[in-house]
Amino acid sequence: MGNNAITEGSFDLQLVLQELVIPPGGECSLPVAGWLVVHAIAGSGYWLEQGANLDVPTEAVLLAYNPQQGSLRASQLGELRIQYFRAEPVALTGLVTMADQTCVEKAATDEAARRRVLIPGSLLAERLARLGAAKPRNGLPMRVELLAIFLEVLGRSFVPPALEPTPVADASARLRQLLDQFPADRLAEISFSELVRKTGCSPRHLSRLFVELIGVSFREKQLSLRLNRACELLATTDAKLADVAQQSGYPSPSLFNLVFRKRLGMSPAKWRQQKQKRHSRKPVVRRPAPSPRRPLGG
């Protein structure tokens, strides 16, 4: 299971459908992190990335992971009009389980899964076109449907492990079963003593099992999850810092500020300010260089 560390670009706005027009021969870099889903509404183009250049015809759907490493180029024959949205399930701590997060993280390491183009005319393209025409675009029903579309585009790469319906005797299996069933933010709230009781083993044995399964200690994982939740609230809401601290599991704003500074190198207020600046950035569209004019009489 992954560590879900906070990275640059995490907690940017996600599951929001946006539009962009790239001029003929122009190229665009999208300033987003995580997963990118692009629907080519009109025109055609190419996804350019080191080691993988993909054709993106009209009505095709493109999936790319960590799109900052690539760019979209419109065909020389006409402009490329796209709708796109970003998805990063790691930030949806109250919705996805630990098993879900692990599954999506695994897909991000699979070269075949992390970038692909669905053929034009798919049902997903039709659904995206319908959503693109809907108003408003930032409501909960829209975000839920965009998340469902992302998972469908991910396809077979998203196959969470089947949960065992019956109790298991082995402590390691019990711990894995609990973690697979927990929403990520549940682990941010549960105490270590409660986890000891649920798994039925000694604290020392549980600590060892937790590191074996997760890769870090319970305390480190809980700290990471709480900071993830805090960053999600700071980036996507206008909640007061005291409320963010409380909802993230910190009993006092001063303790929250201390832990946040130690881990991220700045105060929560400054981090929020920087994130708001990122949200206001627009995609960079580079127009093709003009063709040189021929001299008269040449």
C-alpha positions as CSV (number, residue, x, y, z in Angstrom):
1,M,0.0,0.0,0.0
2,G,1.2,3.4,-0.9
3,N,2.4,6.2,1.4
4,N,0.2,8.9,-0.2
5,A,2.8,11.6,0.4
6,I,1.9,15.2,-0.3
7,T,3.4,16.2,-3.7
8,E,3.6,19.4,-5.7
9,G,0.3,19.7,-7.6
10,S,-1.7,17.6,-5.2
11,F,-5.0,19.1,-4.1
12,D,-5.4,21.3,-7.1
13,L,-9.1,21.5,-8.1
14,Q,-10.2,18.2,-9.5
15,L,-13.4,16.7,-11.1
16,V,-14.1,20.1,-12.7
17,L,-14.8,20.0,-16.5
18,Q,-12.9,22.8,-18.4
19,E,-12.6,23.8,-22.0
20,L,-9.6,24.9,-24.1
21,V,-9.0,25.7,-27.8
22,I,-5.5,25.1,-29.3
23,P,-4.8,26.9,-32.6
24,P,-3.7,24.9,-35.7
25,G,-0.2,23.6,-35.0
26,G,-0.2,25.1,-31.5
27,E,0.9,23.2,-28.4
28,C,-0.5,23.2,-24.8
29,S,0.9,22.2,-21.5
30,L,-1.7,21.7,-18.8
31,P,-0.6,22.8,-15.3
32,V,-2.2,19.9,-13.4
33,A,-0.9,16.9,-11.5
34,G,-2.4,13.4,-11.1
35,W,-4.6,11.9,-13.8
36,L,-5.9,13.9,-16.8
37,V,-8.9,13.0,-18.9
38,V,-9.2,14.9,-22.2
39,H,-12.1,14.7,-24.7
40,A,-11.3,16.0,-28.2
41,I,-14.6,17.8,-29.1
42,A,-13.5,19.1,-32.5
43,G,-10.3,18.8,-34.5
44,S,-7.5,16.4,-33.9
45,G,-4.1,16.4,-32.4
46,Y,-1.3,14.5,-30.7
47,W,-0.3,13.8,-27.1
48,L,3.5,14.3,-27.0
49,E,5.5,12.7,-24.1
50,Q,8.9,11.2,-23.9
51,G,8.6,7.6,-25.2
52,A,4.9,7.8,-26.1
53,N,3.4,10.0,-28.8
54,L,-0.3,9.2,-29.3
55,D,-2.8,10.3,-32.0
56,V,-5.9,12.0,-30.5
57,P,-8.6,12.1,-33.3
58,T,-11.9,13.9,-33.1
59,E,-14.2,12.4,-30.4
60,A,-11.4,10.4,-28.8
61,V,-10.8,10.3,-25.1
62,L,-7.2,10.6,-23.8
63,L,-6.0,9.4,-20.3
64,A,-2.6,10.5,-19.1
65,Y,-0.9,10.3,-15.7
66,N,1.3,13.2,-14.5
67,P,0.4,15.3,-17.6
68,Q,3.0,18.0,-16.7
69,Q,5.5,15.7,-18.4
70,G,3.7,15.9,-21.8
71,S,1.7,18.3,-24.0
72,L,-1.1,18.4,-26.5
73,R,-0.4,19.6,-30.1
74,A,-3.2,20.5,-32.5
75,S,-3.0,19.3,-36.1
76,Q,-1.7,21.8,-38.7
77,L,-5.1,21.4,-40.5
78,G,-7.2,23.1,-37.9
79,E,-7.8,24.0,-34.2
80,L,-8.2,21.4,-31.5
81,R,-11.1,22.1,-29.1
82,I,-11.0,20.0,-25.9
83,Q,-12.8,19.5,-22.6
84,Y,-10.7,18.1,-19.8
85,F,-10.7,17.4,-16.1
86,R,-8.2,16.3,-13.5
87,A,-8.7,13.3,-11.1
88,E,-6.6,12.4,-8.1
89,P,-8.4,9.8,-5.8
90,V,-5.6,10.0,-3.2
91,A,-7.0,13.4,-2.2
92,L,-10.6,12.0,-1.8
93,T,-9.7,10.6,1.6
94,G,-13.3,10.3,2.9
95,L,-14.6,8.5,-0.2
96,V,-12.0,6.0,-1.3
97,T,-10.7,3.1,0.7
98,M,-7.0,2.3,1.3
99,A,-7.4,-0.6,-1.2
100,D,-8.8,1.8,-3.8
101,Q,-5.9,4.2,-3.3
102,T,-3.4,1.4,-3.6
103,C,-5.0,0.2,-6.8
104,V,-4.9,3.6,-8.5
105,E,-1.3,4.1,-7.4
106,K,-0.4,0.8,-9.0
107,A,-2.0,1.8,-12.3
108,A,0.1,5.0,-12.2
109,T,3.3,2.8,-12.4
110,D,2.0,0.7,-15.3
111,E,3.2,2.1,-18.6
112,A,0.3,0.6,-20.5
113,A,-2.3,2.1,-18.1
114,R,-0.9,5.5,-17.4
115,R,-1.5,6.8,-20.9
116,R,-4.0,5.6,-23.5
117,V,-6.5,6.8,-26.1
118,L,-10.0,5.5,-26.3
119,I,-11.3,5.2,-29.9
120,P,-13.7,7.9,-31.1
121,G,-17.4,7.2,-30.8
122,S,-17.2,5.4,-27.4
123,L,-20.1,5.7,-24.9
124,L,-17.7,7.6,-22.6
125,A,-17.1,10.2,-25.2
126,E,-20.9,10.6,-25.6
127,R,-21.3,11.0,-21.8
128,L,-18.5,13.6,-21.7
129,A,-20.1,15.6,-24.5
130,R,-23.4,15.5,-22.6
131,L,-21.8,16.7,-19.4
132,G,-19.9,19.4,-21.3
133,A,-23.3,20.9,-22.5
134,A,-24.8,20.7,-18.9
135,K,-25.0,23.7,-16.5
136,P,-23.8,24.2,-13.9
137,R,-20.5,22.2,-14.2
138,N,-19.3,22.3,-10.6
139,G,-22.2,20.6,-8.8
140,L,-21.9,17.3,-6.9
141,P,-23.8,15.2,-9.5
142,M,-21.3,16.4,-12.1
143,R,-18.3,15.6,-9.9
144,V,-19.7,12.1,-9.1
145,E,-20.2,11.4,-12.8
146,L,-16.7,12.6,-13.8
147,L,-15.2,10.3,-11.1
148,A,-17.2,7.4,-12.5
149,I,-16.0,8.2,-16.0
150,F,-12.4,8.4,-14.8
151,L,-12.7,4.9,-13.3
152,E,-14.2,3.6,-16.5
153,V,-11.4,5.1,-18.6
154,L,-8.9,3.5,-16.2
155,G,-10.7,0.2,-16.9
156,R,-9.2,-3.1,-15.9
157,S,-6.3,-1.2,-14.2
158,F,-8.8,-0.4,-11.4
159,V,-9.6,-3.8,-9.8
160,P,-9.5,-3.5,-6.0
161,P,-8.9,-6.8,-4.2
162,A,-11.9,-8.8,-3.3
163,L,-12.7,-8.5,0.4
164,E,-13.0,-11.7,2.4
165,P,-16.6,-12.0,3.7
166,T,-15.7,-14.2,6.7
167,P,-13.5,-13.6,9.7
168,V,-9.8,-14.7,9.3
169,A,-7.6,-16.1,12.0
170,D,-4.3,-14.6,11.0
171,A,-3.5,-11.2,12.5
172,S,-1.8,-10.0,9.3
173,A,-4.8,-11.0,7.2
174,R,-7.2,-9.3,9.7
175,L,-5.2,-6.1,9.5
176,R,-5.1,-6.2,5.7
177,Q,-8.9,-6.7,5.6
178,L,-9.5,-3.8,8.0
179,L,-7.3,-1.5,5.9
180,D,-8.9,-2.5,2.7
181,Q,-12.3,-1.7,4.1
182,F,-11.4,1.6,5.8
183,P,-12.0,4.9,4.0
184,A,-8.5,6.6,4.2
185,D,-9.7,9.2,6.6
186,R,-11.0,6.5,9.0
187,L,-7.4,5.5,9.6
188,A,-6.6,9.2,10.3
189,E,-9.1,9.1,13.2
190,I,-8.7,5.7,14.8
191,S,-6.4,5.3,17.7
192,F,-3.6,2.7,17.8
193,S,-5.2,1.0,20.8
194,E,-8.5,0.6,18.9
195,L,-6.6,-0.9,16.0
196,V,-4.9,-3.3,18.5
197,R,-8.3,-4.4,19.8
198,K,-9.8,-4.9,16.3
199,T,-6.9,-7.0,15.1
200,G,-6.6,-9.0,18.4
201,C,-2.8,-8.9,18.6
202,S,-0.2,-7.2,20.9
203,P,0.8,-3.6,20.2
204,R,4.4,-4.6,19.3
205,H,3.2,-7.3,16.9
206,L,0.7,-4.9,15.3
207,S,3.4,-2.2,14.9
208,R,5.6,-4.8,13.0
209,L,2.7,-5.9,10.9
210,F,1.7,-2.4,10.0
211,V,5.2,-1.5,8.8
212,E,5.3,-4.7,6.7
213,L,1.9,-4.0,5.0
214,I,2.1,-0.2,4.7
215,G,5.8,0.5,4.6
216,V,5.8,3.1,7.4
217,S,4.7,3.2,11.0
218,F,1.1,3.7,12.1
219,R,2.1,7.1,13.5
220,E,3.8,8.2,10.3
221,K,0.9,7.0,8.2
222,Q,-1.7,8.8,10.4
223,L,0.3,12.0,10.3
224,S,0.4,11.8,6.5
225,L,-3.3,11.2,6.2
226,R,-4.2,14.0,8.6
227,L,-2.0,16.4,6.6
228,N,-3.5,15.2,3.4
229,R,-7.0,16.1,4.8
230,A,-5.8,19.5,6.0
231,C,-4.3,20.3,2.6
232,E,-7.5,19.2,0.9
233,L,-9.5,21.6,3.1
234,L,-7.1,24.4,2.7
235,A,-7.0,24.1,-1.1
236,T,-10.7,23.5,-1.8
237,T,-12.6,25.4,1.0
238,D,-12.6,28.8,2.7
239,A,-12.7,27.1,6.2
240,K,-11.0,29.0,9.0
241,L,-7.6,27.6,10.1
242,A,-9.0,26.6,13.5
243,D,-11.7,24.6,11.8
244,V,-9.2,22.9,9.4
245,A,-7.1,21.9,12.4
246,Q,-10.1,20.4,14.2
247,Q,-11.4,18.5,11.2
248,S,-7.9,17.2,10.5
249,G,-7.5,15.6,14.0
250,Y,-5.5,18.3,15.7
251,P,-6.8,19.5,19.1
252,S,-5.4,23.0,18.8
253,P,-4.5,25.4,16.0
254,S,-1.0,25.9,17.5
255,L,-0.2,22.2,17.3
256,F,-1.6,22.0,13.8
257,N,0.6,25.0,12.7
258,L,3.7,23.4,14.3
259,V,3.2,20.0,12.6
260,F,2.3,21.6,9.3
261,R,5.4,23.9,9.3
262,K,7.7,21.0,10.3
263,R,6.4,18.8,7.5
264,L,5.8,21.2,4.6
265,G,8.2,24.0,5.5
266,M,5.6,26.8,5.7
267,S,2.5,27.9,7.6
268,P,-1.0,26.6,6.6
269,A,-2.0,30.2,5.7
270,K,1.0,30.6,3.3
271,W,0.5,27.1,1.8
272,R,-3.2,28.0,1.1
273,Q,-2.1,31.3,-0.5
274,Q,0.3,29.5,-2.8
275,K,-2.3,27.0,-3.8
276,Q,-4.8,29.7,-4.6
277,K,-2.2,31.2,-7.0
278,R,-1.8,27.8,-8.7
279,H,-5.6,27.5,-9.1
280,S,-5.7,30.8,-10.9
281,R,-3.0,29.7,-13.5
282,K,-4.3,29.0,-16.9
283,P,-3.0,26.4,-19.4
284,V,0.0,27.6,-21.4
285,V,-0.8,27.6,-25.1
286,R,2.1,28.1,-27.5
287,R,1.2,29.1,-31.0
288,P,3.3,27.8,-33.9
289,A,6.0,30.0,-35.1
290,P,5.0,32.0,-38.2
291,S,6.4,30.7,-41.5
292,P,9.2,33.0,-42.9
293,R,8.1,35.2,-45.7
294,R,9.7,34.7,-49.1
295,P,11.5,37.8,-50.5
296,L,9.7,39.5,-53.4
297,G,10.9,38.2,-56.8
298,G,12.3,35.0,-55.2
